């Protein structure tokens, strides 16, 4: 597409930012910081841990929904999805269906389950269901996973953008890291959610600007689609069951369905947003309202991939950029550089994707560190004020550690493969722990611990082995340079550079497969990593549970097991539902919960406390009258909540203690 003489494919030179672009980019970062300062000032008298971590459980549905939508729509997604279409085809677009499945499961299975337990972190559930070592193991996994994600989500977008603009690589890394750490530390959950809301608008605006102008310069989106179709970039009909097929309908829908389910269902960052709402219904609404947002953002990025391919269809910019990771920023500068400020909005769009993901991760792992690792075992009597201060300090520490890790990542080769593989290795085992606990009442703590460790070893073997041997699960499509005028290249070439895709990246094979032991295992498509890791946890966990003496379902508190069939198919006859309950009676427990919550919602004092983000004391949350019994709910105690009666806390704690003793004996 050689319409303008200033295009890089005509000049061989990359156009750079103007003053207005830098102003627009800086303005977005400044506004993000201002939001954090605003909520820090507004809530300066409300310094409770509940207010900092959960916004006092008073967040509105709309901002929570928008925050959910952009938390994992990172810069890697915004940069990677268009390049996925450019290098391969549109098969990955099927992820819209996988998101639908994940949101449905999260809204009607996982969110109500955790909401009823009234936990601050999802790993408190692992303590209730299993024991302390399992809880600590899960907490460590999510912290490592988030820090890995933090490091490459800082480094990779900065690397791509620095090569096509005059923005310094490490200036970007440090600048973004400082801004996100600053507003997350000051404003807590409220700042994170409202900043995400602001950034979601920037993301959509930036994507629309690129898509509209890209369609114009390529002769319309329909024409761009036709060009992409003629060059085999439009494809939706690969129904292969081969697990080594990188993207097929089944691998994307099923494999990515489990991946997104793990993110929306049990990932601390997403669950923390859901339970920041004041009721289950509002949390469900937030999840469903987030679905159009993530589908729109993903679809816009794929559509940009179509017009980007049409633009470079006859002249792949080989020699202008070093990696196809840098294609989208190059495309933006080619088509939008004449519109002052618009490229700056796009860069702000990309970095907004990073900011939303980074702030969510920081807020989540600070909550996990405090609630799951420090307070229960080191400082059980720490005051709420000191706990909040310590939480903010931990945010600063993790922010600094993330920036340091980004520097380490920059010293490695094949950055994106290593980072994505590490994330996938940790994701499946963690998801499997929750599936084992929620849906298999026979599982015990010993089986859960062994199952998770086994899964970690197996997934590390597969992921590291595939990375080490440069195993390829797909071949890149050929690109054409016959239309290039600046370098006189007239041959067809096949690029061997890598592309960022979410949640992993492709591998280009250089080793001889016949010389690699267990080569077929390494060819497993990355989209199956989560479901594979989770399956290993469940199978191994159940085997070791039965070997060591499985848990009797009748001994469990019903609220610790999710009645899946009752939840998904409540209209089935009782004779069908009853066998799947495994002898556990859920009905009375949930009726008791709903009654307690209704009484609490009618208590004006309770509502005022929650709105202000203050802990609810027994005296202010008790409802007494001629027709209503007294309900006492110490708000911040994980075990003492509306889901559990006081006499039942003891049984849960005793069960946890027994599980700890059982684990120590067997280990």
C-alpha positions as CSV (number, residue, x, y, z in Angstrom):
1,X,0.0,0.0,0.0
2,X,2.2,2.8,-1.2
3,X,-0.2,5.8,-1.3
4,X,1.9,8.3,0.8
5,X,5.5,9.1,0.1
6,X,6.1,9.3,3.8
7,X,5.2,5.7,4.5
8,X,8.1,3.7,5.9
9,X,7.7,1.1,3.1
10,X,8.5,4.0,0.7
11,X,11.2,5.7,2.6
12,X,12.7,2.9,4.7
13,X,12.5,5.3,7.7
14,X,10.3,5.2,10.8
15,X,8.4,8.4,11.5
16,X,8.6,9.6,15.1
17,X,6.6,11.3,17.8
18,X,5.9,15.0,17.7
19,X,5.5,17.4,20.7
20,X,1.7,17.0,20.8
21,X,2.1,13.2,20.9
22,X,4.3,13.4,23.9
23,X,1.9,15.7,25.6
24,X,-1.1,13.4,25.0
25,X,0.9,10.4,26.3
26,X,2.1,12.2,29.4
27,X,-1.4,13.5,30.1
28,X,-2.8,10.0,30.4
29,X,-0.1,8.9,32.8
30,X,-0.6,12.1,34.8
31,X,-4.4,11.6,35.0
32,X,-3.9,8.0,36.2
33,X,-1.7,9.3,39.0
34,X,-4.2,12.1,39.8
35,X,-7.0,9.5,40.3
36,X,-4.8,7.7,42.9
37,X,-4.2,11.0,44.7
38,X,-7.9,11.9,44.6
39,X,-9.0,8.7,46.3
40,X,-6.1,8.9,48.8
41,X,-7.4,12.4,49.8
42,X,-11.1,11.5,49.6
43,X,-10.7,8.4,51.8
44,X,-7.9,9.8,54.0
45,X,-10.0,9.1,57.2
46,X,-10.9,5.6,56.1
47,X,-7.6,3.7,56.5
48,X,-9.0,0.2,57.1
49,X,-7.7,-2.8,55.3
50,X,-11.2,-3.5,54.1
51,X,-11.4,-0.1,52.5
52,X,-8.0,-0.4,50.8
53,X,-8.4,-4.0,49.5
54,X,-12.1,-4.2,48.8
55,X,-13.2,-0.5,48.6
56,X,-15.5,-1.2,51.5
57,X,-17.5,-3.6,49.3
58,X,-19.3,-0.5,47.9
59,X,-18.1,-0.4,44.3
60,X,-20.7,0.3,41.5
61,X,-21.3,-2.3,38.9
62,X,-20.2,-0.3,35.9
63,X,-16.7,0.6,36.9
64,X,-16.1,-2.9,38.3
65,X,-17.3,-4.3,34.9
66,X,-14.9,-2.0,33.0
67,X,-12.1,-2.9,35.3
68,X,-12.7,-6.6,34.8
69,X,-12.6,-6.1,31.1
70,X,-9.2,-4.4,30.9
71,X,-7.4,-6.2,33.8
72,X,-6.0,-9.0,31.5
73,X,-6.4,-7.1,28.2
74,X,-2.8,-6.0,28.5
75,X,-0.4,-4.2,26.2
76,X,0.7,-7.7,25.0
77,X,-2.8,-8.4,23.9
78,X,-3.2,-5.0,22.1
79,X,0.1,-5.4,20.4
80,X,-0.1,-9.2,19.9
81,X,-3.5,-9.9,18.5
82,X,-3.0,-7.8,15.3
83,X,0.3,-9.5,14.7
84,X,-1.4,-12.9,15.2
85,X,-3.6,-12.1,12.2
86,X,-0.7,-10.7,10.2
87,X,1.6,-13.7,10.8
88,X,-1.1,-16.5,10.8
89,X,-4.8,-16.1,10.4
90,X,-8.0,-15.2,12.3
91,X,-8.5,-18.5,14.1
92,X,-7.7,-16.9,17.4
93,X,-10.8,-14.8,17.1
94,X,-12.7,-17.8,18.4
95,X,-11.5,-16.7,21.9
96,X,-14.7,-14.6,22.0
97,X,-16.7,-17.8,22.5
98,X,-14.2,-19.0,25.1
99,X,-14.7,-15.7,27.0
100,X,-18.5,-16.3,27.0
101,X,-18.0,-19.7,28.6
102,X,-15.6,-18.4,31.1
103,X,-17.8,-15.4,32.2
104,X,-20.9,-17.7,32.5
105,X,-19.0,-20.1,34.7
106,X,-17.5,-17.3,36.8
107,X,-20.8,-15.4,37.2
108,X,-22.9,-18.4,38.3
109,X,-20.4,-20.8,39.8
110,X,-17.2,-19.2,41.1
111,X,-18.3,-15.7,42.1
112,X,-21.3,-16.8,44.2
113,X,-19.2,-19.4,45.8
114,X,-16.5,-17.0,47.0
115,X,-18.9,-14.3,47.8
116,X,-20.8,-16.5,50.2
117,X,-17.6,-17.3,52.0
118,X,-16.9,-13.6,52.4
119,X,-13.2,-14.0,51.9
120,X,-10.7,-11.2,51.1
121,X,-8.4,-13.6,49.2
122,X,-9.3,-16.8,47.4
123,X,-6.5,-18.6,49.2
124,X,-8.4,-18.3,52.5
125,X,-10.7,-20.9,51.0
126,X,-7.7,-23.3,50.6
127,X,-7.1,-22.9,54.4
128,X,-10.8,-23.7,55.1
129,X,-10.9,-26.6,52.7
130,X,-7.5,-28.1,53.1
131,X,-4.8,-26.7,55.4
132,X,-2.1,-24.2,56.0
133,X,0.6,-25.6,53.6
134,X,-1.8,-25.8,50.7
135,X,-2.9,-22.2,51.4
136,X,0.7,-21.0,51.5
137,X,1.5,-23.0,48.3
138,X,-1.3,-21.4,46.4
139,X,-0.3,-17.9,47.7
140,X,3.3,-18.4,46.6
141,X,2.2,-19.5,43.1
142,X,0.0,-16.5,42.5
143,X,2.7,-14.1,43.7
144,X,5.4,-15.7,41.5
145,X,2.9,-15.7,38.6
146,X,2.0,-12.1,39.0
147,X,5.6,-10.9,39.3
148,X,6.5,-12.8,36.1
149,X,3.5,-11.2,34.4
150,X,4.5,-7.8,35.9
151,X,8.0,-8.0,34.5
152,X,7.3,-8.8,30.9
153,X,4.2,-6.6,30.8
154,X,6.5,-3.7,31.7
155,X,9.4,-4.7,29.4
156,X,7.8,-6.1,26.2
157,X,5.6,-3.1,25.3
158,X,8.4,-0.7,26.1
159,X,10.7,-2.7,23.8
160,X,8.3,-2.7,20.9
161,X,7.5,1.0,21.2
162,X,11.0,2.3,21.8
163,X,12.2,0.9,18.5
164,X,9.6,2.8,16.5
165,X,9.4,6.0,18.6
166,X,12.0,8.0,20.4
167,X,10.6,6.9,23.7
168,X,13.5,5.4,25.8
169,X,13.1,1.7,26.6
170,X,14.2,1.9,30.3
171,X,12.6,5.4,30.6
172,X,9.3,3.7,29.7
173,X,9.8,0.8,32.1
174,X,10.7,3.0,35.1
175,X,8.1,5.6,34.3
176,X,5.2,3.2,34.0
177,X,6.4,1.2,37.0
178,X,6.6,4.3,39.2
179,X,3.2,5.7,38.1
180,X,1.3,2.4,38.7
181,X,3.0,1.8,42.0
182,X,2.2,5.4,43.1
183,X,-1.5,5.4,42.4
184,X,-2.0,1.8,43.6
185,X,-0.2,2.6,46.9
186,X,-2.2,5.8,47.5
187,X,-5.7,4.8,46.5
188,X,-6.0,1.1,46.9
189,X,-8.9,-0.8,45.2
190,X,-10.9,2.3,44.5
191,X,-8.0,4.0,42.6
192,X,-7.3,0.8,40.7
193,X,-11.0,0.3,39.6
194,X,-11.6,3.9,38.6
195,X,-8.2,4.2,36.9
196,X,-9.0,1.0,35.0
197,X,-12.4,2.6,34.0
198,X,-10.6,5.7,32.6
199,X,-8.0,3.6,30.9
200,X,-10.6,1.4,29.2
201,X,-12.0,4.5,27.5
202,X,-8.4,5.4,26.3
203,X,-7.9,1.8,25.0
204,X,-11.1,1.7,23.0
205,X,-10.5,5.2,21.6
206,X,-7.0,4.3,20.6
207,X,-8.0,1.1,18.9
208,X,-10.9,2.8,17.0
209,X,-8.6,5.6,15.8
210,X,-6.2,3.0,14.3
211,X,-9.0,0.8,12.8
212,X,-10.8,3.7,11.2
213,X,-7.7,5.4,9.7
214,X,-6.3,2.0,8.7
215,X,-9.5,1.1,6.9
216,X,-9.5,4.5,5.0
217,X,-5.9,4.1,3.8
218,X,-6.5,0.5,2.6
219,X,-9.6,1.4,0.6
220,X,-12.2,0.4,3.3
221,X,-12.4,-2.5,5.7
222,X,-14.2,-4.7,3.2
223,X,-11.4,-4.3,0.7
224,X,-8.8,-5.0,3.4
225,X,-10.7,-8.2,4.4
226,X,-10.7,-9.3,0.7
227,X,-6.9,-8.8,0.5
228,X,-6.4,-10.8,3.7
229,X,-8.7,-13.5,2.5
230,X,-6.9,-13.9,-0.8
231,X,-3.6,-14.3,1.1
232,X,-5.1,-17.0,3.5
233,X,-5.3,-14.8,6.6
234,X,-9.0,-15.2,7.0
235,X,-9.7,-18.6,8.5
236,X,-12.3,-19.9,11.0
237,X,-12.8,-23.5,10.0
238,X,-9.9,-25.5,11.5
239,X,-11.7,-28.2,13.5
240,X,-8.6,-30.3,14.1
241,X,-8.5,-32.4,17.3
242,X,-4.7,-32.7,17.1
243,X,-3.4,-31.2,20.5
244,X,-0.3,-30.0,18.7
245,X,-2.4,-27.7,16.4
246,X,-1.6,-24.2,17.6
247,X,-5.1,-22.7,17.1
248,X,-8.1,-24.8,16.1
249,X,-11.8,-24.2,17.0
250,X,-11.5,-26.8,19.8
251,X,-8.1,-25.6,21.2
252,X,-9.2,-22.0,21.3
253,X,-12.7,-22.5,22.6
254,X,-11.9,-25.3,25.1
255,X,-8.2,-24.5,25.9
256,X,-8.7,-20.8,26.1
257,X,-12.0,-21.3,27.8
258,X,-10.3,-23.0,30.8
259,X,-7.6,-20.3,30.7
260,X,-10.1,-17.4,30.9
261,X,-12.1,-19.4,33.5
262,X,-9.1,-19.6,35.7
263,X,-8.6,-15.9,35.4
264,X,-12.2,-14.9,36.0
265,X,-13.0,-17.7,38.4
266,X,-10.1,-18.0,40.9
267,X,-7.5,-15.4,40.0
268,X,-7.2,-13.0,43.0
269,X,-7.2,-9.9,40.8
270,X,-10.6,-10.7,39.2
271,X,-12.2,-12.2,42.3
272,X,-11.2,-9.2,44.4
273,X,-13.1,-7.0,42.0
274,X,-16.2,-9.1,42.2
275,X,-16.3,-9.2,46.0
276,X,-15.8,-5.4,46.1
277,X,-19.4,-5.2,45.0
278,X,-22.1,-5.1,47.8
279,X,-24.0,-8.2,46.7
280,X,-23.8,-11.4,44.6
281,X,-26.3,-10.0,42.1
282,X,-24.1,-6.9,41.5
283,X,-21.0,-9.1,41.1
284,X,-22.8,-11.2,38.5
285,X,-24.0,-8.1,36.7
286,X,-20.4,-6.8,36.7
287,X,-19.1,-10.0,35.2
288,X,-21.8,-10.1,32.4
289,X,-21.4,-6.4,31.6
290,X,-17.6,-6.9,31.3
291,X,-18.2,-9.5,28.5
292,X,-19.1,-7.0,25.7
293,X,-16.1,-4.9,26.7
294,X,-13.5,-7.7,26.4
295,X,-15.1,-9.0,23.2
296,X,-15.1,-5.5,21.7
297,X,-11.5,-4.8,22.6
298,X,-10.4,-8.2,21.3
299,X,-12.4,-7.9,18.1
300,X,-11.0,-4.4,17.4
301,X,-7.5,-5.7,17.8
302,X,-8.1,-8.5,15.4
303,X,-9.8,-6.2,12.9
304,X,-6.7,-3.9,13.1
305,X,-4.7,-7.0,12.2
306,X,-6.7,-7.4,9.0
307,X,-6.2,-3.8,7.9
308,X,-2.5,-3.9,8.9
309,X,-1.9,-7.0,6.8
310,X,-3.7,-5.4,3.8
311,X,-1.5,-2.3,4.3
312,X,1.8,-4.3,4.2
313,X,0.5,-7.0,1.9
314,X,2.9,-6.2,-0.9
315,X,5.8,-4.9,1.2
316,X,6.6,-6.6,4.5
317,X,8.8,-4.0,6.3
318,X,11.8,-6.3,6.6
319,X,14.9,-4.3,7.5
320,X,12.8,-1.4,8.9
321,X,11.9,-3.3,12.1
322,X,13.8,-6.1,13.7
323,X,10.8,-8.0,15.0
324,X,7.1,-8.4,14.0
325,X,6.4,-7.4,17.6
326,X,7.0,-3.8,16.4
327,X,4.6,-4.0,13.5
328,X,1.6,-2.3,15.1
329,X,3.6,0.7,16.4
330,X,5.1,1.1,12.9
331,X,1.7,0.9,11.3
332,X,0.3,3.5,13.6
333,X,3.2,5.9,12.8
334,X,2.7,5.3,9.1
335,X,-1.0,6.0,9.0
336,X,-1.5,8.5,11.9
337,X,1.7,10.6,12.1
338,X,0.1,13.4,10.1
339,X,-2.6,13.8,12.8
340,X,-0.8,15.4,15.7
341,X,-1.6,13.9,19.0
342,X,-3.3,10.7,17.7
343,X,-0.2,8.5,17.8
344,X,0.2,9.7,21.3
345,X,-3.3,8.5,22.1
346,X,-2.5,5.1,20.7
347,X,0.7,4.8,22.7
348,X,-1.4,5.9,25.7
349,X,-3.8,3.2,24.7
350,X,-1.1,0.5,24.7
351,X,0.4,1.6,28.0
352,X,-3.1,1.9,29.5
353,X,-3.4,-1.8,28.9
354,X,-0.2,-2.3,30.9
355,X,-1.3,0.1,33.7
356,X,-4.6,-1.7,34.2
357,X,-3.0,-5.1,34.4
358,X,-0.1,-3.9,36.6
359,X,-2.3,-2.1,39.1
360,X,-4.7,-5.0,39.4
361,X,-1.8,-7.4,39.9
362,X,-0.1,-5.2,42.5
363,X,-3.3,-4.8,44.5
364,X,-4.1,-8.5,44.3
365,X,-0.7,-9.9,45.5
366,X,-0.4,-7.2,48.2
367,X,-3.7,-8.5,49.6
368,X,-2.5,-12.1,49.3
369,X,0.8,-11.4,51.1
370,X,-1.0,-9.6,54.0
371,X,-4.0,-11.9,54.4
372,X,-2.4,-15.3,53.5
373,X,1.2,-15.0,54.6
374,X,1.9,-12.3,57.1
375,X,-1.1,-11.6,59.3
376,X,-2.2,-15.3,60.0
377,X,1.3,-16.5,60.9
378,X,3.5,-13.6,61.8
379,X,1.3,-10.7,63.1
380,X,-2.1,-12.0,64.1
381,X,-2.7,-9.1,66.5
382,X,-1.6,-6.4,64.1
383,X,-4.0,-3.4,64.2
384,X,-6.1,-2.5,61.2
385,X,-4.3,0.8,60.7
386,X,-0.9,-0.8,60.8
387,X,-2.1,-3.6,58.5
388,X,-3.1,-1.0,55.9
389,X,0.2,0.8,56.1
390,X,2.1,-2.5,55.8
391,X,-0.1,-3.4,52.7
392,X,0.9,-0.1,51.1
393,X,4.6,-0.7,51.8
394,X,4.2,-4.2,50.2
395,X,2.8,-2.6,47.1
396,X,5.9,-0.4,46.9
397,X,8.2,-3.4,47.4
398,X,6.5,-5.4,44.7
399,X,6.5,-2.5,42.3
400,X,10.2,-2.1,42.7
401,X,10.8,-5.8,42.4
402,X,8.7,-5.9,39.2
403,X,10.9,-3.2,37.7
404,X,14.0,-5.0,38.7
405,X,12.7,-8.3,37.2
406,X,11.9,-6.4,34.0
407,X,15.6,-5.5,33.8
408,X,16.6,-9.2,34.3
409,X,14.1,-10.2,31.6
410,X,15.7,-7.7,29.2
411,X,19.0,-9.6,29.6
412,X,17.5,-12.8,28.4
413,X,17.0,-14.0,24.8
414,X,13.6,-14.8,23.5
415,X,11.9,-12.7,26.2
416,X,8.3,-13.3,25.4
417,X,8.4,-17.1,25.0
418,X,10.1,-17.5,28.4
419,X,7.7,-15.1,30.1
420,X,4.5,-16.5,28.7
421,X,5.6,-20.1,29.3
422,X,6.3,-19.3,32.9
423,X,2.8,-17.8,33.3
424,X,1.2,-20.9,31.7
425,X,3.3,-23.3,33.8
426,X,2.0,-21.8,37.0
427,X,-1.6,-21.1,36.0
428,X,-2.9,-24.7,35.5
429,X,-1.7,-26.1,38.8
430,X,-3.2,-23.2,40.8
431,X,-6.6,-23.6,39.0
432,X,-6.5,-27.3,39.6
433,X,-6.2,-26.7,43.4
434,X,-9.5,-24.9,43.4
435,X,-11.2,-27.4,41.1
436,X,-10.1,-30.2,43.4
437,X,-11.3,-28.5,46.5
438,X,-14.6,-27.2,45.2
439,X,-15.9,-30.2,43.2
440,X,-14.3,-33.3,44.7
441,X,-15.3,-33.7,48.4
442,X,-13.1,-36.8,48.8
443,X,-9.9,-34.8,48.2
444,X,-7.7,-34.2,51.3
445,X,-4.9,-31.8,52.0
446,X,-2.1,-34.3,51.4
447,X,-3.6,-35.2,47.9
448,X,-4.0,-31.5,47.1
449,X,-0.4,-30.7,48.0
450,X,1.1,-33.6,46.1
451,X,-1.2,-33.1,43.1
452,X,-0.2,-29.4,42.8
453,X,3.5,-30.1,43.2
454,X,3.3,-32.9,40.6
455,X,1.5,-30.6,38.2
456,X,4.1,-27.9,38.6
457,X,6.9,-30.3,37.8
458,X,5.1,-31.7,34.7
459,X,4.1,-28.3,33.3
460,X,7.6,-27.0,34.0
461,X,9.0,-29.9,32.1
462,X,6.7,-29.3,29.1
463,X,7.0,-25.6,29.0
464,X,10.8,-25.3,29.6
465,X,11.5,-28.3,27.3
466,X,9.5,-26.6,24.5
467,X,11.3,-23.3,25.0
468,X,14.8,-24.9,25.3
469,X,14.4,-26.9,22.1
470,X,12.8,-24.1,20.1
471,X,9.8,-26.4,19.4
472,X,7.4,-25.0,16.8
473,X,3.7,-25.6,16.9
474,X,3.0,-23.6,13.7
475,X,4.8,-22.3,10.7
476,X,4.6,-18.6,9.9
477,X,2.9,-17.7,6.6
478,X,5.0,-16.2,3.8
479,X,5.1,-12.5,3.4
480,X,5.8,-10.5,0.2
481,X,8.3,-7.7,-0.4
482,X,7.8,-7.2,-4.2
483,X,6.0,-3.9,-3.5
484,X,8.9,-2.4,-1.6
485,X,10.5,0.6,-3.3
486,X,13.1,1.8,-0.8
487,X,15.4,-1.3,-0.7
488,X,14.8,-3.0,-4.1
489,X,14.0,-6.3,-2.5
490,X,12.0,-8.4,-5.0
491,X,11.9,-11.9,-3.4
492,X,9.4,-13.6,-1.3
493,X,10.5,-14.2,2.3
494,X,9.2,-16.0,5.3
495,X,9.8,-14.1,8.5
496,X,11.3,-16.0,11.4
497,X,10.7,-13.4,14.0
498,X,8.4,-13.9,17.0
499,X,5.0,-12.4,17.8
500,X,3.3,-11.6,21.0
501,X,0.0,-13.4,21.5
502,X,-2.1,-13.8,24.7
503,X,-1.3,-15.8,26.8
504,X,1.8,-17.3,25.1
505,X,3.9,-17.0,22.0
506,X,5.0,-19.2,19.1
507,X,8.3,-21.1,18.8
508,X,10.3,-21.4,15.7
509,X,11.9,-24.8,15.3
510,X,15.6,-25.0,14.8
511,X,16.4,-28.3,16.5
512,X,16.0,-31.7,14.7
513,X,12.9,-33.3,16.2
514,X,14.4,-36.8,15.9
515,X,17.2,-35.8,18.4
516,X,14.7,-34.5,21.0
517,X,13.5,-37.0,23.6
518,X,9.7,-36.8,24.2
519,X,9.4,-34.4,21.3
520,X,5.6,-35.0,20.8
521,X,4.9,-33.8,24.4
522,X,6.7,-30.6,23.8
523,X,4.5,-29.9,20.7
524,X,1.4,-29.5,22.9
525,X,-0.3,-26.3,22.0
526,X,0.2,-23.6,24.6
527,X,-3.6,-23.1,24.9
528,X,-3.9,-26.5,26.5
529,X,-1.4,-25.7,29.3
530,X,-4.0,-24.5,31.8
531,X,-6.4,-27.4,31.3
532,X,-3.5,-29.9,31.3
533,X,-2.0,-28.5,34.5
534,X,-5.4,-28.5,36.2
535,X,-6.2,-32.0,35.1
536,X,-3.0,-33.4,36.6
537,X,-3.8,-31.8,39.9
538,X,-7.2,-33.4,40.0
539,X,-6.1,-36.8,39.0
540,X,-3.0,-37.0,41.1
541,X,-4.7,-35.3,44.0
542,X,-7.6,-37.8,44.1
543,X,-5.2,-40.8,43.7
544,X,-3.1,-39.7,46.7
545,X,-6.2,-38.7,48.7
546,X,-7.6,-42.2,48.4
547,X,-4.2,-43.8,49.1
548,X,-3.7,-41.7,52.3
549,X,-7.3,-41.9,53.5
550,X,-9.8,-39.7,51.6
551,X,-12.0,-37.1,53.3
552,X,-15.5,-38.3,54.1
553,X,-18.0,-35.9,52.4
554,X,-20.3,-35.9,55.4
555,X,-17.5,-34.4,57.5
556,X,-17.1,-31.3,55.4
557,X,-19.0,-28.1,55.8
558,X,-21.3,-27.9,52.8
559,X,-20.3,-24.3,52.0
560,X,-16.8,-25.5,51.1
561,X,-18.1,-27.7,48.3
562,X,-19.8,-26.3,45.2
563,X,-23.0,-28.1,44.2
564,X,-22.1,-27.9,40.5
565,X,-25.1,-29.8,39.0
566,X,-27.6,-27.9,41.3
567,X,-26.0,-24.6,40.1
568,X,-25.8,-25.3,36.4
569,X,-29.0,-27.5,36.0
570,X,-31.3,-26.6,38.9
571,X,-34.4,-27.8,37.0
572,X,-33.2,-31.4,36.9
573,X,-35.3,-33.8,39.0
574,X,-34.2,-34.6,42.5
575,X,-33.5,-38.2,41.7
576,X,-30.8,-37.0,39.2
577,X,-29.3,-34.2,41.4
578,X,-29.1,-36.2,44.7
579,X,-26.4,-38.7,43.7
580,X,-24.1,-35.9,42.6
581,X,-24.3,-34.2,46.0
582,X,-22.2,-37.1,47.4
583,X,-24.3,-37.1,50.6
584,X,-23.8,-33.3,51.2
585,X,-26.9,-31.3,52.1
586,X,-26.4,-27.7,50.7
587,X,-29.9,-26.4,50.9
588,X,-30.2,-25.4,54.6
589,X,-26.8,-23.8,54.6
590,X,-27.5,-21.5,51.6
591,X,-31.0,-20.6,53.0
592,X,-29.3,-19.6,56.2
593,X,-26.8,-17.5,54.3
594,X,-29.4,-15.7,52.2
595,X,-31.5,-14.9,55.4
596,X,-28.5,-13.5,57.2
597,X,-27.5,-11.4,54.3
598,X,-31.0,-10.0,53.9
599,X,-31.0,-9.0,57.6
600,X,-27.7,-7.3,57.2
601,X,-28.8,-5.4,54.1
602,X,-31.8,-4.1,56.2
603,X,-29.5,-2.9,59.0
604,X,-28.9,0.8,58.4
605,X,-25.9,0.9,60.7
606,X,-24.3,-2.0,58.7
607,X,-24.9,-0.2,55.4
608,X,-23.3,3.0,56.7
609,X,-20.2,1.1,58.0
610,X,-19.8,-0.7,54.7
611,X,-20.2,2.4,52.6
612,X,-17.5,4.1,54.7
613,X,-15.2,1.2,54.5
614,X,-15.2,0.6,58.2
615,X,-15.1,-2.8,60.0
616,X,-18.5,-3.9,61.3
617,X,-18.5,-4.6,65.0
618,X,-21.0,-7.0,66.7
619,X,-22.8,-4.1,68.2
620,X,-23.4,-2.2,65.0
621,X,-24.3,-5.3,62.8
622,X,-26.7,-6.9,65.2
623,X,-30.4,-6.7,64.3
624,X,-32.8,-7.4,67.1
625,X,-36.5,-7.0,67.2
626,X,-39.7,-8.8,67.9
627,X,-39.6,-10.8,64.7
628,X,-35.9,-10.9,63.9
629,X,-33.2,-12.8,65.7
630,X,-29.9,-11.2,66.5
631,X,-27.2,-11.5,63.8
632,X,-23.7,-10.7,64.8
633,X,-21.0,-10.4,62.1
634,X,-17.5,-9.2,62.7
635,X,-16.8,-8.1,59.2
636,X,-13.0,-8.5,58.8
637,X,-12.7,-12.0,60.2
638,X,-12.7,-14.6,57.4
639,X,-14.3,-17.3,59.4
640,X,-16.8,-15.1,61.3
641,X,-19.2,-14.0,58.7
642,X,-22.7,-14.3,57.5
643,X,-22.0,-17.6,55.9
644,X,-20.9,-19.3,59.1
645,X,-22.6,-19.4,62.5
646,X,-20.3,-18.9,65.5
647,X,-20.5,-22.5,66.6
648,X,-19.6,-23.6,63.1
649,X,-16.4,-21.5,63.0
650,X,-15.0,-23.9,65.6
651,X,-15.7,-26.9,63.5
652,X,-14.1,-25.3,60.4
653,X,-11.0,-24.3,62.4
654,X,-10.7,-27.7,64.0
655,X,-10.9,-29.3,60.5
656,X,-8.2,-27.0,59.3
657,X,-6.1,-27.9,62.4
658,X,-6.6,-31.6,61.8
659,X,-5.6,-31.2,58.2
660,X,-2.4,-29.5,59.2
661,X,-1.6,-32.3,61.7
662,X,-2.5,-34.9,59.0
663,X,-0.2,-33.2,56.5
664,X,2.7,-32.9,59.0
665,X,2.4,-36.6,59.9
666,X,2.5,-37.7,56.3
667,X,5.3,-35.4,55.2
